[in-house]
Amino acid sequence: MNVIADVVACEELQDLVGLDSVKAGISALRDTVEFDMWRRRFLGEHWSLLGQNFHMRFLGNPGTGKTVVARIVGKILVELGVVKKPENPDLEDGFVFREVSRADLVGSYVGHTAPKVQKAVKSAFGGVLFIDEAYSLIQGERDSFGQEAVDTLIKEIEDHRDKVIVILAGYHKEMDTFFKSNPGFQSRVPFRFDFADYSCEELSEMSGMSLKKQNITPTVEAKSWISKMVGEKTGCCSEAQLEGGTCSGATRDNGNGRAAWICLD
């Protein structure tokens, strides 16, 4: 275990704006895995308390930090030995992160899909395979290629759980439906993290952090303008609205972290 790399990854997680429930959940998972690592080291492998899959589902709207957190949690779990590190010495931080979508996994003719899925999973050995909009793998009851991709993926993530962590991401409703229609995922993807939309204050804080990295200190007037622009661009809710129950409700563009950068363009 590289203690420095683990500490850096944990600090990266805590430095992210918002995401309190996600941070708490991942921190608790990390502590459990670290305890088990030391237990196995001193008492032997048969004393492990885990022996399970560490695949995850990240649920939330676009721009809520899912990809960023996927990289961080992957680094943490690789350092703790959940998956075996890759042997390629040229990899940055000794960590593999592969992001794929339906186009990378679903073939266009018979016999094409399974090899694509197997290749994608193998390419992420030593790290994370991140599947965004995972619910799009199956597009309707007649999508036999999509179903083949899912069936192959379920088998691959079970067979290679000591080599790769698979994170399936997407909207709450669509992902819940997707998981219910594929019972094999329920036991093989046991960890769920819900990514809430950012509040106006959190998006404004992101904008401020971006300016700070550029050695720019905004004035009070500039901060007020940024907050106004963030609200107009996203329709996000303020903390006062959220706490008072007067928030009109999130849309799929509401609380999108990417808006923090758009407002500065």
Backbone as a ProteinNet text record, in pm:
[ID]
protein_1_A
[PRIMARY]
MNVIADVVACEELQDLVGLDSVKAGISALRDTVEFDMWRRRFLGEHWSLLGQNFHMRFLGNPGTGKTVVARIVGKILVELGVVKKPENPDLEDGFVFREVSRADLVGSYVGHTAPKVQKAVKSAFGGVLFIDEAYSLIQGERDSFGQEAVDTLIKEIEDHRDKVIVILAGYHKEMDTFFKSNPGFQSRVPFRFDFADYSCEELSEMSGMSLKKQNITPTVEAKSWISKMVGEKTGCCSEAQLEGGTCSGATRDNGNGRAAWICLD
[TERTIARY]
83.2	0	86.6	60.4	128.8	51.3	101.3	28.7	10.1	113.5	106.5	-2.1	-4.9	-105.5	-246.1	-261.8	-391.7	-434.8	-342.5	-372.8	-409.2	-333.1	-359.9	-499.2	-535.1	-667	-777.9	-757.2	-857.2	-872.8	-761.4	-767	-837.7	-814.1	-885.1	-1035.2	-1076.9	-1219.5	-1276.6	-1209.1	-1259.4	-1256.8	-1169.4	-1158.6	-1268.3	-1341.3	-1449.6	-1560.3	-1624.7	-1735.3	-1859.5	-1929	-2053	-2032.1	-2128.6	-2121.9	-2100.6	-2161.3	-2136.1	-2171.4	-2286.1	-2326.8	-2237.1	-2193.6	-2102.8	-1968.2	-1916.6	-1789.2	-1796	-1905.5	-1920.2	-1925.8	-1999.7	-2012.7	-1881.5	-1808.3	-1680.6	-1577.3	-1577.9	-1484.5	-1510.1	-1637.5	-1672	-1628.5	-1648.3	-1606.1	-1455.1	-1384.3	-1238	-1188.4	-1245.7	-1202.1	-1226	-1338.7	-1369.6	-1268.7	-1236.5	-1141.3	-1001.6	-962.1	-829.1	-818.8	-923.3	-923.6	-908.7	-981	-973.9	-835.4	-773.2	-639.5	-539.6	-543.9	-451.3	-486.4	-613.7	-656.7	-601.7	-612.5	-561.5	-409.8	-345.3	-199.2	-145.8	-211	-160.8	-220	-343	-409.4	-422.4	-403	-414.9	-537.7	-533.4	-640.5	-774.8	-772.5	-899.3	-972.6	-907.1	-971.1	-1039.8	-1040	-1102	-1250.3	-1296.3	-1437.9	-1516.5	-1447	-1512.5	-1547.3	-1454.5	-1480.1	-1597.6	-1608.2	-1724.3	-1682.7	-1780.9	-1757.9	-1751.7	-1675.7	-1670.9	-1718.4	-1798.6	-1855.2	-1961.6	-1984.3	-2069.1	-2163.1	-2267.9	-2355.4	-2357.8	-2334.3	-2335.7	-2460.2	-2552.4	-2679.4	-2690.6	-2724.2	-2738.9	-2743.6	-2777.6	-2785.4	-2646.3	-2636.3	-2505.1	-2442.8	-2310.4	-2239.6	-2244.2	-2269.2	-2275	-2152.9	-2048.3	-1921.5	-1898.1	-1979.7	-1969.1	-1836.5	-1794.9	-1670.2	-1549.5	-1548.1	-1437.7	-1425.2	-1537.3	-1535.9	-1497.5	-1539.5	-1504.5	-1353.2	-1284.6	-1137.8	-1077.1	-1129.9	-1073.2	-1095.3	-1219.2	-1247.3	-1171.2	-1150.6	-1070.7	-928.5	-868.5	-731.3	-721.5	-819.4	-819	-825.1	-917.5	-936.1	-821.8	-761.8	-644.7	-529.6	-508.9	-401.3	-425.7	-551.6	-584.8	-587.8	-557.6	-545.5	-673.9	-781.8	-908.2	-893.9	-820.5	-786.1	-634.5	-584.5	-441.3	-393.3	-281.1	-226.7	-177.6	-187.2	-136.6	15.1	70.5	215.4	283.7	205.8	261.5	322.8	454.1	518.8	500.6	449.4	435.2	304.9	215.1	87.5	104.6	34	38.9	-22.6	50.3	5.6	-21.7	22.2	-2.7	-150.6	-233.7	-378.4	-442.8	-537.7	-608.1	-750.7	-792.5	-931.1	-980.8	-1081.3	-1138	-1285.5	-1323.1	-1462.5	-1521.9	-1633	-1695.3	-1845.4	-1905.4	-2049.6	-2104.7	-2229.7	-2294	-2215.6	-2170.4	-2100.2	-1975.4	-1915.4	-1792.5	-1820.7	-1945.5	-1977.4	-2074.4	-2159.1	-2263.1	-2223.3	-2220	-2180.9	-2293.1	-2259.9	-2357.1	-2395.6	-2337.5	-2374.8	-2352.3	-2410.5	-2403.6	-2258	-2224.3	-2089.1	-1991.9	-2040.3	-1954	-1954	-2065.6	-2084.3	-1998.1	-2003.2	-1929.8	-1781.3	-1713.3	-1571	-1546	-1638.8	-1622.6	-1628.1	-1723.7	-1736.9	-1612.8	-1571.2	-1452.9	-1329	-1313.9	-1199.5	-1202.7	-1322.1	-1336.1	-1302.1	-1353.9	-1326.7	-1177	-1117.5	-974.7	-889	-931.6	-854.1	-848.4	-941.7	-946.8	-887	-825.6	-762.3	-660.9	-669	-580.5	-642.5	-771.6	-835.6	-985.8	-1038.9	-1183.4	-1231.2	-1341.7	-1415.9	-1541.6	-1550.7	-1661.3	-1756.7	-1880.3	-1980.3	-2085.6	-2077.6	-2172.4	-2300.4	-2413.1	-2544	-2560	-2529.2	-2529.2	-2665.3	-2772.8	-2907.2	-2929.7	-2847.2	-2864.3	-2811.1	-2750.2	-2701	-2815.3	-2932.3	-3048.7	-3151.6	-3182.8	-3277.5	-3401.9	-3486.3	-3609.4	-3599.8	-3714.5	-3720.9	-3659.8	-3654.2	-3604.2	-3455.3	-3391.2	-3249.1	-3164.9	-3151.8	-3079.7	-2930.3	-2874.9	-2732.3	-2705.1	-2795.7	-2781	-2792.2	-2886.6	-2902.5	-2779.8	-2721.8	-2599.3	-2485.5	-2479.2	-2375.1	-2389.7	-2513.3	-2538.5	-2504.6	-2549	-2521.6	-2371.3	-2299.9	-2153.9	-2087	-2134.5	-2076.4	-2094.1	-2211.5	-2236.9	-2138.2	-2117.3	-2022.9	-1880	-1840.4	-1703.5	-1671	-1763.3	-1732.8	-1729.4	-1798.5	-1792.7	-1662.1	-1624.6	-1504.2	-1376.1	-1379.7	-1257.3	-1269.4	-1342.6	-1363.9	-1236.2	-1132.7	-1005.7	-913.2	-959.8	-875.7	-932.5	-1062.2	-1124.1	-1244.9	-1266.6	-1386.1	-1471	-1594.7	-1684.6	-1782	-1791.4	-1883.5	-1983.2	-2110.6	-2219.7	-2288.1	-2297.5	-2349.3	-2466.8	-2554.6	-2666.8	-2773.4	-2881.1	-2992.9	-3055.9	-3111.4	-3171.1	-3279.5	-3380.7	-3497.3	-3460.3	-3384.3	-3347.4	-3259.1	-3167.8	-3078.2	-3153.1	-3248.8	-3327.9	-3406	-3463.7	-3536.6	-3442.6	-3326.2	-3225.7	-3183.5	-3159.5	-3115.7	-3227	-3349.8	-3461.7	-3486.7	-3456.8	-3481	-3368.3	-3259.5	-3144.6	-3100.8	-3166.4	-3140.2	-2994	-2920.1	-2780	-2696.1	-2740.2	-2664.8	-2680	-2793.5	-2823.8	-2716.7	-2674.5	-2576.1	-2432.8	-2413.5	-2278	-2236	-2331.8	-2300.6	-2362.6	-2298.1	-2361.8	-2357.7	-2269	-2252.8	-2322.1	-2405.1	-2482.4	-2449.2	-2422.8	-2396.8	-2485.2	-2557.4	-2649.1	-2586.1	-2577.1	-2515.1	-2624.1	-2637.3	-2739.5	-2695.6	-2794.2	-2762.4	-2695.6	-2607.6	-2541.2	-2636.7	-2620.3	-2696.3	-2627.4	-2695.1	-2635.3	-2506.1	-2508.5	-2389.9	-2272	-2298.7	-2191.1	-2135.3	-2223.7	-2176.8	-2094	-2135.6	-2059.6	-1922.9	-1919.7	-1792.4	-1698.6	-1753.7	-1671.8	-1611.6	-1692.6	-1643.4	-1530.4	-1547.4	-1443.2	-1314.5	-1326.6	-1207.6	-1136.2	-1214.4	-1155.1	-1075.2	-1130.5	-1060	-934	-943.5	-829	-712.1	-742.5	-637.4	-568	-638.1	-580.6	-522.2	-509.6	-456.2	-539.8	-671.1	-763.1	-849.2	-852.3	-934.5	-1053	-1173.3	-1289.5	-1330.5	-1380.1	-1431	-1567	-1618.5	-1751.3	-1855.7	-1840.8	-1934.8	-1926.3	-1802.6	-1784.1	-1846.8	-1830.5	-1890.2	-2041.7	-2099.1	-2244.1	-2289.1	-2210.6	-2244.5	-2236.7	-2132.7	-2116.7	-2235.7	-2276.9	-2390.9	-2517.9	-2534.5	-2652.2	-2651.1	-2534.4	-2522	-2543.8	-2490.7	-2508.6	-2656.7	-2728.4	-2870.7	-2949.1	-2913	-2983.5	-2952.7	-2830.4	-2789.4	-2850	-2866.8	-2907.1	-3044.2	-3095.9	-3221.4	-3204.7	-3079.7	-3051.9	-3117.4	-3124.8	-3187.9	-3082.4	-3114.4	-3024.3	-3039.8	-2943.4	-2952.4	-3077.6	-3111.7	-3230.1	-3356.7	-3363.7	-3479.5	-3487.3	-3371.2	-3368.4	-3411.6	-3358	-3389.3	-3533.9	-3584.8	-3721.4	-3827.2	-3784.1	-3880.3	-3948.2	-3887.8	-3948.6	-3882.1	-3791.3	-3727.6	-3832.1	-3837	-3940.4	-3917.1	-3799.3	-3769.6	-3665.5	-3576.8	-3465.3	-3509.7	-3446.5	-3460.7	-3328.8	-3316.9	-3194.7	-3077.8	-3104.6	-2995.8	-2964.7	-3046.9	-3035.5	-2921.5	-2835	-2725.8	-2615.7	-2604.2	-2500.8	-2368.2	-2269.3	-2139.3	-2068.3	-2097.9	-2030.7	-2067.8	-2182.6	-2226.5	-2131.2	-2062.2	-1966.9	-1855.2	-1819.7	-1714.3	-1771.8	-1894	-1956.5	-1976.2	-2012.9	-2039.1	-1914.6	-1797	-1673.1	-1616.2	-1679.2	-1629.1	-1653
-120.4	0	125.3	216.3	344.7	442.9	465.8	549.3	691.2	745.7	882.8	894.6	798.3	800.5	791.1	708.1	692.4	822.1	886	1011.7	1120	1128.2	1229.5	1210.2	1085.2	1056.5	1093.2	1061.7	1096.4	1247.6	1319.7	1465.6	1522.4	1461.6	1502.7	1491.2	1382	1359.1	1465.9	1491.1	1587.6	1730.4	1759.8	1894.5	1926.2	1825.2	1849.4	1929.4	2013.8	2093.9	2005.9	2019.7	1945.8	1795.8	1717.8	1571.2	1510.4	1568.5	1524	1377.5	1333.4	1194	1097.4	1137.3	1053.6	1042.2	1154.1	1154	1064.5	1075.6	995.4	846.7	812.5	672.6	612.4	687.4	637.8	629.6	726.6	723.6	601.8	571.1	453.9	325	320.3	203.2	188	298.5	294.8	243.5	291.3	249.2	99.4	49.9	-93	-176.9	-131.2	-205.4	-201.8	-87.3	-77.5	-169.4	-172.8	-261.7	-406.5	-441.3	-578.3	-609.1	-509.5	-529.1	-565.9	-492.2	-521.9	-654.5	-683.9	-811.1	-927.8	-919.5	-1026.3	-1036.9	-920.5	-919	-990.1	-972.4	-1029.2	-1165.7	-1190.5	-1315.3	-1415.1	-1366.7	-1456.9	-1426.7	-1468.1	-1437.9	-1494.6	-1610.4	-1672.9	-1595.3	-1493.8	-1411.6	-1287.4	-1276.5	-1159.3	-1151.2	-1030.7	-1008.6	-969.8	-948.1	-895.2	-1005.2	-1038.5	-1143.4	-1114	-990.2	-952.6	-866.4	-833.4	-741.2	-599	-515.9	-374.1	-286.7	-346.2	-268.7	-174.5	-62.5	42.9	100.9	163.4	242.6	386.4	479.6	621.7	681.7	729.8	779.1	929.7	998.9	1143.2	1207.5	1333.7	1409.3	1439.7	1481	1518.1	1633.7	1634.5	1745	1744.6	1629	1624.3	1554.9	1536.7	1488.4	1339.6	1266.9	1120.8	1071.9	1128.9	1083.6	1117.4	1236.2	1278.7	1185.8	1157.2	1070.3	927.5	883.8	748.5	731.8	832.6	827.2	820.1	900	906.5	777.5	727.6	604.6	487.1	491.8	387.4	387	504.6	515.9	463.2	500.4	457.8	305.5	244.4	99.9	21	76.9	9.9	11	123.9	132.1	38.7	12.2	-77.5	-223.7	-249.1	-387.2	-457.4	-380.9	-443	-507.7	-441.2	-500.5	-497.2	-587.3	-594.7	-479.6	-421.4	-312.1	-363.1	-279	-319.3	-327.4	-406.2	-424.3	-321.4	-241.3	-141	-26.6	-9.4	94.5	234.7	245.6	375.9	446.1	376.7	435.7	546	655.4	764.4	719.4	734	694.5	544	466.7	323.4	289.7	373.8	360.6	364.3	272.8	264.2	316.6	402.4	450.5	449.8	368	358.3	397.9	494.7	538.7	491.3	418.5	364.4	392.3	375.4	392.8	276.7	283.4	176.6	146.7	248.8	230	144.5	147.4	70.4	-73.8	-104.1	-235.9	-317.5	-250.3	-320.3	-329.1	-451.2	-473.5	-445.8	-451.2	-422.3	-546.6	-660.1	-784.5	-900.8	-1014.7	-1132.8	-1174.2	-1198.2	-1241	-1127.4	-1004.3	-886.8	-829.7	-848	-781.1	-838.7	-968.4	-1030.1	-996.6	-1007.7	-971.1	-824.3	-735.9	-593.8	-571	-636.6	-622.1	-678.2	-796.2	-859.5	-772.2	-711.9	-625.5	-501.3	-442.9	-322.8	-352.6	-464.5	-501.8	-526.6	-598.6	-629.8	-503.8	-405.1	-281	-201.8	-231.6	-159.2	-238.2	-353.4	-430.6	-342	-346.4	-263.7	-131.1	-114.5	12.7	8.2	111.2	131	129.6	58.7	68.7	148.8	268.4	360.2	360.5	315.6	308	415.3	523	633	601.2	649.9	622.5	472.3	394.5	248.3	193.4	262.8	216.5	209	281.8	283.2	155.7	66.6	-58.2	-139.6	-133	-203.3	-100	-100.3	-4.1	-76.8	-114.5	-183	-334	-398.2	-542.9	-622.8	-565.4	-638	-614.2	-544.8	-514.7	-634.5	-732.2	-855.2	-830.4	-736.9	-706.9	-640.1	-550.9	-485.8	-584.7	-678.4	-779.8	-868.5	-899.1	-979.1	-904.5	-773.8	-692.8	-698.7	-687.2	-691.5	-828.9	-933.8	-1069.9	-1097.1	-1051.2	-1071	-988.6	-866.5	-778.1	-836.9	-889.9	-950.4	-1063.6	-1146.2	-1257.2	-1206.2	-1108.6	-1058.1	-990.8	-912.6	-842.1	-937.6	-1049.3	-1150.4	-1229.9	-1268	-1348.6	-1271.9	-1138.8	-1058.6	-951.3	-982.2	-883	-848.9	-933.1	-902.3	-820.9	-790.2	-717.1	-581.8	-562.2	-439.1	-401.5	-271.9	-218.8	-154.9	-199.3	-143.7	-48.6	72.8	173.1	208.5	184.1	211.2	340.4	435.9	567.5	607.3	692.8	742.7	805.7	849.5	910.1	811.4	865.4	780.5	688.3	746.6	670	562	601.3	507.6	394.6	429.2	327.5	231.2	282.1	194.8	94.3	142.2	54.3	-47.8	-2.1	-87.9	-200.5	-167.5	-268.4	-366.4	-318.1	-406.7	-507	-466.5	-554.2	-654.9	-637.5	-726.6	-771.6	-872.9	-917.8	-951.4	-989.8	-1025.1	-910.9	-788.4	-672.5	-649.6	-687.8	-655.7	-704.6	-829.5	-885.8	-852.7	-823.7	-801.1	-655	-566.7	-423.2	-374.1	-404.2	-383.6	-240.9	-156.4	-23.2	82.7	161.1	265.9	401.5	498.7	634.6	730.5	815.5	910.1	1049.9	1106.8	1237.4	1343.2	1427	1531.9	1646.5	1719.6	1840.3	1941.9	2021.8	2125.6	2242.4	2305.4	2426.5	2544.9	2659	2779.7	2816.9	2802.7	2837.8	2748.3	2621	2527.7	2555.5	2588.3	2620.9	2749.9	2846	2970.2	2943.3	2851.3	2815.1	2751	2668	2606.9	2714.1	2813.5	2921.6	2996	3018.1	3086.6	3006.9	2874.6	2788.4	2791.3	2797.6	2805.3	2933.6	3043	3171.3	3170.4	3106.4	3099.9	3027	2920.3	2845.1	2929.4	3031.5	3121.8	3247	3240.9	3354	3480.4	3461.9	3575.1	3581.3	3697	3715.7	3803.9	3747.2	3827.6	3926	4040.9	4139.9	4095	4167.2	4135.8	4147.4	4250	4269.4	4153.8	4107.7	3997.6	3869.9	3845.4	3726	3729.4	3847.8	3862.8	3836.6	3885.2	3864.8	3716	3648	3504.9	3426.8	3458.3	3388.7	3411.6	3534	3566.6	3489.7	3486.3	3418	3267.5	3210.6	3067.5	3035.3	3120.5	3099.4	3109	3207.4	3226.2	3114.9	3067.4	2963.4	2827.6	2798.8	2663.4	2654.6	2765.9	2758.4	2684.9	2680.2	2606.9	2675	2603.2	2654.1	2698.4	2802	2846.5	2756.5	2762.9	2682.9	2718.4	2849.7	2892.8	2830.2	2823.2	2761.6	2612	2547.1	2404.1	2374.5	2450.7	2428.5	2466.2	2568.9	2614.4	2539.1	2447.4	2370.1	2449.7	2561.3	2645.2	2626.4	2532	2502.9	2444.5	2496.4	2454.2	2314.7	2258.1	2123.1	2124.6	2025.3	2020.7	1972.7	2028.7	1976.4	1909	1852	1780.5	1874.8	2002.4	2098.7	2169.6	2143.3	2214.4	2158.3	2246.9	2200.2	2132.6	2160.6	2099.9	2169.6	2094.7	2152.4	2216.4	2170.6	2229.9	2375.8	2415.5	2554.2	2648.7	2598.5	2682.3	2730.6	2649.4	2688.2	2768.9	2734.9	2806.3	2952.8	2979.1	3117.1	3203.5	3141.9	3218.1	3235.2	3171.3	3181.9	3322.1
0	0	0	-94.4	-99.9	-13.7	108.5	204.5	151.2	87.2	36	-70.5	-163.3	-269.6	-212.2	-109.2	-44.8	22.3	92.4	161.4	61.4	-47.7	-150.4	-209.5	-239.4	-296.3	-197.9	-70.4	31.7	44.7	35.7	41.5	-80.9	-196.2	-318.2	-298.5	-238.9	-215.9	-123.7	-12.8	84.5	32.2	-62.7	-118.4	-219.5	-262.9	-358	-291.4	-368.7	-316.4	-301.3	-187.3	-165.4	-151.1	-198.2	-200.9	-61.8	39.4	176.9	199.1	149.8	172.4	96.5	-21.8	-100.6	-30.3	17.7	90.1	213.5	287	409	375.7	270.9	232.7	185.8	105.3	54.1	165.9	255.6	368.7	457.1	480.6	561.6	491.3	360.7	283.5	288.2	273.3	276.6	410.4	520.6	653.7	674.1	623.7	636.1	559	438.6	355.1	415.9	471	531.4	653.5	735.4	851.1	806.3	699.5	649.4	592.4	530.2	473.6	582.9	693.7	803.4	870.2	880.5	939.4	858.7	726.3	640.1	648.1	658.8	661.8	785.9	899.2	1023.9	1058.3	1011.9	1049.8	935.5	811.9	697.7	613.9	486.6	392.3	437.4	503.1	540.6	649.8	707.2	809.7	750.7	620.8	557.7	590.2	615.6	646	521.8	412.2	293.5	193.1	106.4	9.1	-80.4	-127.4	-206.4	-325.1	-407.6	-518.1	-465	-535.5	-499.9	-615.1	-702.8	-812.1	-756.4	-825.8	-771.3	-874.9	-823.9	-910.3	-858.1	-947.4	-914.8	-979.9	-898.7	-949.3	-931.5	-1039.1	-1031.2	-1168.4	-1169.3	-1293.8	-1348.5	-1474.1	-1530	-1452	-1446.8	-1383.2	-1232.7	-1170.5	-1024.2	-963.5	-1043.1	-989.1	-997.4	-1070.7	-1071.5	-1129.5	-1241	-1303.7	-1217.2	-1161.1	-1075	-954.4	-891.1	-772.6	-810.9	-928.9	-973.8	-982	-1031.6	-1038.6	-898.4	-808.7	-673.9	-597	-597.7	-522.8	-583.6	-714.1	-778.2	-727	-718.7	-668.1	-525.2	-442.8	-302.6	-291.9	-364.2	-352.1	-415.4	-519.2	-577.5	-477.7	-410.9	-311.7	-194.2	-163.8	-52	-94.4	-220.7	-266.1	-301.4	-322	-362.5	-499.5	-587.8	-717.5	-731.9	-812.2	-833	-920.3	-883.6	-962.1	-1097.5	-1201.1	-1332.8	-1331.5	-1420.6	-1426	-1514.9	-1585.9	-1676.8	-1596.2	-1597.6	-1517.2	-1573.7	-1697.3	-1761.2	-1726.2	-1657.4	-1623	-1518.9	-1538.6	-1441.8	-1309.4	-1202.4	-1068.1	-1058.1	-1158.8	-1155.5	-1152.4	-1214.7	-1204.4	-1342.4	-1363.8	-1491.5	-1474.4	-1567	-1566.4	-1710	-1737	-1870.8	-1864.8	-1946.6	-1953.6	-2085.8	-2078.3	-2198.3	-2196.9	-2313.5	-2328.3	-2410.9	-2446.4	-2523.5	-2651.9	-2721.1	-2848.1	-2833.1	-2714.1	-2689.9	-2650.6	-2617	-2562.3	-2647	-2721.8	-2798.4	-2945.1	-2996.7	-3135.1	-3233.4	-3361.7	-3467	-3545.8	-3510.8	-3577.8	-3481.8	-3514.4	-3428	-3405.2	-3279	-3244.8	-3220.9	-3230	-3216.1	-3074.8	-3003.2	-2873.8	-2761.9	-2740.2	-2628.7	-2631.9	-2747.3	-2750.9	-2717.5	-2756.2	-2724.8	-2573.8	-2509.3	-2364	-2294.3	-2335.6	-2276	-2293.3	-2409.6	-2435.9	-2347.4	-2331.8	-2249.1	-2103.4	-2051.9	-1912.8	-1893.5	-1985	-1974.4	-1980.8	-2059.4	-2072.9	-1943.4	-1851.2	-1723.5	-1608.5	-1636.1	-1529.5	-1455.7	-1323.3	-1242.2	-1203.8	-1235.3	-1202.8	-1218.4	-1284	-1291.9	-1436.4	-1458.2	-1583.5	-1551.3	-1605.9	-1577.1	-1695.9	-1672.9	-1779	-1754.6	-1831	-1815.1	-1892	-1837.8	-1897	-1922.3	-1820.3	-1832.4	-1871.6	-1834.5	-1867.7	-2019.2	-2096.4	-2242.7	-2308.1	-2229.5	-2287.1	-2346.7	-2284.9	-2338.5	-2382	-2509.6	-2563.8	-2615.5	-2521.6	-2557.7	-2544.7	-2540	-2518.7	-2633.2	-2751.8	-2868.3	-2893.2	-2803.9	-2821.8	-2777.1	-2863.5	-2827.9	-2810.8	-2887.1	-2873	-2738.3	-2698.7	-2568.8	-2454.9	-2466.9	-2364.1	-2356.5	-2472	-2473.5	-2404.1	-2425.4	-2360.9	-2209.2	-2161.3	-2017.4	-1960.2	-2027.3	-1980.2	-1973.6	-2076.2	-2078.9	-1970.1	-1951.8	-1850.1	-1710.6	-1682	-1551	-1523.8	-1622	-1606.1	-1588.9	-1669.1	-1665	-1531.6	-1478.5	-1354.1	-1235.2	-1247.4	-1142	-1151.8	-1273.9	-1294.4	-1263.9	-1279.8	-1266.3	-1157.8	-1052.5	-948	-872.1	-882.9	-817.3	-907.8	-1028.3	-1123.9	-1164.6	-1146.3	-1194.8	-1109.4	-1095.4	-1030.9	-1140	-1152.6	-1253.2	-1185.3	-1238.5	-1185.1	-1293.9	-1265.3	-1358.9	-1316.7	-1408.1	-1372.6	-1460.9	-1405.4	-1483.6	-1396.7	-1461.4	-1390.6	-1291.5	-1182.5	-1079.3	-1134.6	-1196.5	-1238.6	-1340.1	-1442.9	-1547.5	-1494.6	-1402.6	-1347.6	-1255.6	-1179.2	-1093.4	-1177.7	-1287.5	-1378.1	-1441	-1481.1	-1543.6	-1449.5	-1323.9	-1227.1	-1192.9	-1187.8	-1156.6	-1269.5	-1390.7	-1505	-1525.6	-1450.9	-1463.2	-1324.1	-1267.8	-1129.9	-1103.2	-1206.3	-1185.9	-1134.4	-1160.9	-1114.9	-965.2	-909.3	-770.4	-673.9	-690.9	-599.3	-640.7	-768.1	-817.5	-813	-792.5	-781	-650.6	-537.7	-407.7	-353.3	-407.2	-348.3	-432.5	-366.9	-433.4	-371.2	-458.3	-412.3	-491.7	-418.9	-481.1	-482.4	-601	-620.4	-636.4	-533.7	-537	-627.5	-680	-755.7	-663	-719.4	-640.4	-615.5	-501.6	-471.8	-539.4	-543.1	-601.5	-528.6	-396.1	-317.9	-353.8	-372.2	-406	-544.9	-640.1	-775	-773.8	-694.3	-681.7	-619.3	-521.9	-458.8	-560.9	-649.3	-754.7	-844.5	-880.3	-964.7	-895.7	-764.5	-688.5	-684.3	-671.4	-669.2	-804.6	-912.2	-1045.7	-1062.4	-1014.3	-1024.2	-937.5	-820.7	-729.8	-794	-868.3	-935.8	-1041.7	-1089.7	-1189	-1123.3	-989.2	-911.2	-928.1	-937.1	-949.1	-823	-759.1	-640	-675.3	-682.4	-720.8	-611.9	-653.2	-559.4	-507	-409	-355.7	-465.7	-550.2	-659.9	-759.4	-783.7	-878.3	-824.6	-696.1	-635.4	-647.6	-626.4	-637.1	-780.3	-877.4	-1019.1	-1055	-1003.8	-1031.2	-977.3	-855.3	-795	-876.8	-924.6	-1004.8	-1135.9	-1201.9	-1329.7	-1314	-1206.8	-1181.9	-1166.7	-1090.7	-1070.6	-1200.4	-1283.4	-1410.4	-1509.8	-1507.9	-1603	-1569.6	-1441.4	-1400.5	-1336.3	-1283.8	-1210.1	-1078.8	-1028.6	-905.6	-786.1	-677.6	-556	-456	-380.9	-275.4	-154.2	-61.1	61.2	139.5	141.6	215.2	156.3	21.3	-43	-12.6	-15.5	11.7	154.8	250.1	390.4	422	352.3	378.9	302	214.3	136.8	27.9	-12.9	-116.6	-252.4	-261.4	-389.2	-483.9	-605.6	-700.1	-754.7	-726.6	-774.7	-882.6	-878.5	-972.1	-1109.4	-1211	-1346	-1379	-1496.1	-1528.9	-1556.1	-1566.5	-1583.3	-1451.7	-1352.1	-1225.5	-1142.2	-1091.7	-1007.4	-1084.3	-1213.1	-1296.3	-1270.8	-1222.2	-1186.9	-1303.5	-1425.2	-1541.4	-1560.3	-1504.6	-1517.3	-1445.7	-1344.4	-1270.5	-1361.7	-1460.2	-1554.7	-1669.2	-1713.6	-1824.6	-1789.2	-1664.9	-1624.3	-1625.2	-1632.4	-1631.6	-1772.1	-1871.6	-2008	-2064.9
[MASK]
+++++++++++++++++++++++++++++++++++++++++++++++++++++++++++++++++++++++++++++++++++++++++++++++++++++++++++++++++++++++++++++++++++++++++++++++++++++++++++++++++++++++++++++++++++++++++++++++++++++++++++++++++++++++++++++++++++++++++++++++++++++++++++++++++++++++++

